[in-house]
Amino acid sequence: MAVTMMVATMVVMMVAQVSTLPAERMETREQDSERIT
């Protein structure tokens, strides 16, 4: 779980830089989480 949490955080950070919209960040985080898992 620790590794997944770290990876998810890194993805969120990268997405935040590309897109500042909270809505998109939420959707992207969920999609990435599913892909990683």
N, CA, C and O atoms as CSV, one atom per row, in Angstrom:
chain,resi,resn,atom,element,x,y,z
A,1,MET,N,N,0.840,-1.199,0.000
A,1,MET,CA,C,0.000,0.000,0.000
A,1,MET,C,C,0.878,1.254,0.000
A,1,MET,O,O,0.577,2.240,-0.673
A,2,ALA,N,N,1.953,1.195,0.757
A,2,ALA,CA,C,2.829,2.366,0.859
A,2,ALA,C,C,3.315,2.788,-0.527
A,2,ALA,O,O,3.310,3.974,-0.859
A,3,VAL,N,N,3.734,1.817,-1.331
A,3,VAL,CA,C,4.229,2.134,-2.673
A,3,VAL,C,C,3.116,2.766,-3.502
A,3,VAL,O,O,3.340,3.763,-4.188
A,4,THR,N,N,1.930,2.194,-3.442
A,4,THR,CA,C,0.807,2.730,-4.216
A,4,THR,C,C,0.510,4.155,-3.791
A,4,THR,O,O,0.251,5.016,-4.633
A,5,MET,N,N,0.545,4.410,-2.486
A,5,MET,CA,C,0.274,5.763,-1.978
A,5,MET,C,C,1.299,6.743,-2.544
A,5,MET,O,O,0.936,7.829,-2.995
A,6,MET,N,N,2.568,6.365,-2.523
A,6,MET,CA,C,3.634,7.240,-3.036
A,6,MET,C,C,3.436,7.492,-4.522
A,6,MET,O,O,3.530,8.632,-4.978
A,7,VAL,N,N,3.166,6.445,-5.275
A,7,VAL,CA,C,2.960,6.593,-6.722
A,7,VAL,C,C,1.757,7.488,-6.989
A,7,VAL,O,O,1.812,8.378,-7.837
A,8,ALA,N,N,0.676,7.250,-6.264
A,8,ALA,CA,C,-0.534,8.060,-6.458
A,8,ALA,C,C,-0.242,9.527,-6.163
A,8,ALA,O,O,-0.699,10.413,-6.884
A,9,THR,N,N,0.518,9.781,-5.105
A,9,THR,CA,C,0.864,11.169,-4.755
A,9,THR,C,C,1.669,11.811,-5.878
A,9,THR,O,O,1.417,12.959,-6.245
A,10,MET,N,N,2.626,11.085,-6.419
A,10,MET,CA,C,3.454,11.622,-7.510
A,10,MET,C,C,2.582,11.938,-8.715
A,10,MET,O,O,2.750,12.979,-9.349
A,11,VAL,N,N,1.653,11.047,-9.033
A,11,VAL,CA,C,0.766,11.263,-10.177
A,11,VAL,C,C,-0.079,12.511,-9.952
A,11,VAL,O,O,-0.230,13.340,-10.849
A,12,VAL,N,N,-0.629,12.638,-8.744
A,12,VAL,CA,C,-1.465,13.803,-8.429
A,12,VAL,C,C,-0.648,15.081,-8.576
A,12,VAL,O,O,-1.144,16.077,-9.102
A,13,MET,N,N,0.592,15.061,-8.118
A,13,MET,CA,C,1.452,16.245,-8.217
A,13,MET,C,C,1.673,16.612,-9.681
A,13,MET,O,O,1.566,17.780,-10.055
A,14,MET,N,N,1.979,15.617,-10.504
A,14,MET,CA,C,2.207,15.874,-11.931
A,14,MET,C,C,0.941,16.415,-12.577
A,14,MET,O,O,0.994,17.378,-13.342
A,15,VAL,N,N,-0.184,15.806,-12.275
A,15,VAL,CA,C,-1.457,16.244,-12.855
A,15,VAL,C,C,-1.764,17.667,-12.401
A,15,VAL,O,O,-2.251,18.483,-13.183
A,16,ALA,N,N,-1.477,17.958,-11.135
A,16,ALA,CA,C,-1.748,19.302,-10.604
A,16,ALA,C,C,-0.961,20.341,-11.393
A,16,ALA,O,O,-1.466,21.436,-11.641
A,17,GLN,N,N,0.246,20.022,-11.786
A,17,GLN,CA,C,1.065,20.967,-12.546
A,17,GLN,C,C,0.462,21.183,-13.934
A,17,GLN,O,O,0.445,22.305,-14.440
A,18,VAL,N,N,-0.029,20.111,-14.543
A,18,VAL,CA,C,-0.594,20.222,-15.892
A,18,VAL,C,C,-1.980,20.853,-15.850
A,18,VAL,O,O,-2.312,21.695,-16.684
A,19,SER,N,N,-2.778,20.447,-14.886
A,19,SER,CA,C,-4.148,20.962,-14.786
A,19,SER,C,C,-4.436,21.437,-13.375
A,19,SER,O,O,-4.288,20.676,-12.418
A,20,THR,N,N,-4.843,22.679,-13.242
A,20,THR,CA,C,-5.116,23.232,-11.907
A,20,THR,C,C,-6.567,23.038,-11.496
A,20,THR,O,O,-6.942,23.338,-10.363
A,21,LEU,N,N,-7.382,22.536,-12.420
A,21,LEU,CA,C,-8.802,22.362,-12.090
A,21,LEU,C,C,-8.979,21.199,-11.112
A,21,LEU,O,O,-8.547,20.084,-11.403
A,22,PRO,N,N,-9.609,21.442,-9.951
A,22,PRO,CA,C,-9.811,20.385,-8.946
A,22,PRO,C,C,-10.626,19.221,-9.508
A,22,PRO,O,O,-10.320,18.061,-9.231
A,23,ALA,N,N,-11.645,19.519,-10.284
A,23,ALA,CA,C,-12.513,18.474,-10.823
A,23,ALA,C,C,-11.688,17.511,-11.685
A,23,ALA,O,O,-11.770,16.295,-11.510
A,24,GLU,N,N,-10.907,18.047,-12.598
A,24,GLU,CA,C,-10.098,17.190,-13.466
A,24,GLU,C,C,-9.092,16.400,-12.642
A,24,GLU,O,O,-8.843,15.225,-12.912
A,25,ARG,N,N,-8.514,17.052,-11.635
A,25,ARG,CA,C,-7.527,16.366,-10.809
A,25,ARG,C,C,-8.169,15.170,-10.116
A,25,ARG,O,O,-7.559,14.103,-10.042
A,26,MET,N,N,-9.383,15.327,-9.609
A,26,MET,CA,C,-10.082,14.231,-8.930
A,26,MET,C,C,-10.317,13.082,-9.908
A,26,MET,O,O,-10.013,11.930,-9.601
A,27,GLU,N,N,-10.861,13.399,-11.092
A,27,GLU,CA,C,-11.167,12.350,-12.069
A,27,GLU,C,C,-9.890,11.646,-12.518
A,27,GLU,O,O,-9.846,10.419,-12.607
A,28,THR,N,N,-8.862,12.426,-12.795
A,28,THR,CA,C,-7.600,11.829,-13.262
A,28,THR,C,C,-7.018,10.927,-12.188
A,28,THR,O,O,-6.510,9.847,-12.490
A,29,ARG,N,N,-7.090,11.364,-10.930
A,29,ARG,CA,C,-6.519,10.556,-9.845
A,29,ARG,C,C,-7.235,9.210,-9.774
A,29,ARG,O,O,-6.593,8.175,-9.597
A,30,GLU,N,N,-8.556,9.220,-9.910
A,30,GLU,CA,C,-9.311,7.964,-9.848
A,30,GLU,C,C,-8.933,7.057,-11.017
A,30,GLU,O,O,-8.733,5.857,-10.830
A,31,GLN,N,N,-8.834,7.620,-12.216
A,31,GLN,CA,C,-8.489,6.815,-13.389
A,31,GLN,C,C,-7.092,6.230,-13.228
A,31,GLN,O,O,-6.883,5.045,-13.489
A,32,ASP,N,N,-6.129,7.055,-12.799
A,32,ASP,CA,C,-4.758,6.569,-12.629
A,32,ASP,C,C,-4.710,5.478,-11.560
A,32,ASP,O,O,-3.997,4.486,-11.714
A,33,SER,N,N,-5.466,5.660,-10.481
A,33,SER,CA,C,-5.462,4.662,-9.410
A,33,SER,C,C,-5.921,3.315,-9.960
A,33,SER,O,O,-5.352,2.276,-9.625
A,34,GLU,N,N,-6.954,3.336,-10.808
A,34,GLU,CA,C,-7.459,2.082,-11.372
A,34,GLU,C,C,-6.402,1.460,-12.282
A,34,GLU,O,O,-6.204,0.246,-12.266
A,35,ARG,N,N,-5.730,2.284,-13.066
A,35,ARG,CA,C,-4.715,1.762,-13.987
A,35,ARG,C,C,-3.564,1.145,-13.207
A,35,ARG,O,O,-3.101,0.051,-13.530
A,36,ILE,N,N,-3.098,1.862,-12.165
A,36,ILE,CA,C,-1.976,1.350,-11.371
A,36,ILE,C,C,-2.357,0.026,-10.711
A,36,ILE,O,O,-1.581,-0.930,-10.707
A,37,THR,N,N,-3.549,-0.007,-10.163
A,37,THR,CA,C,-3.992,-1.225,-9.488
A,37,THR,C,C,-4.231,-2.305,-10.529
A,37,THR,O,O,-4.611,-3.423,-10.182
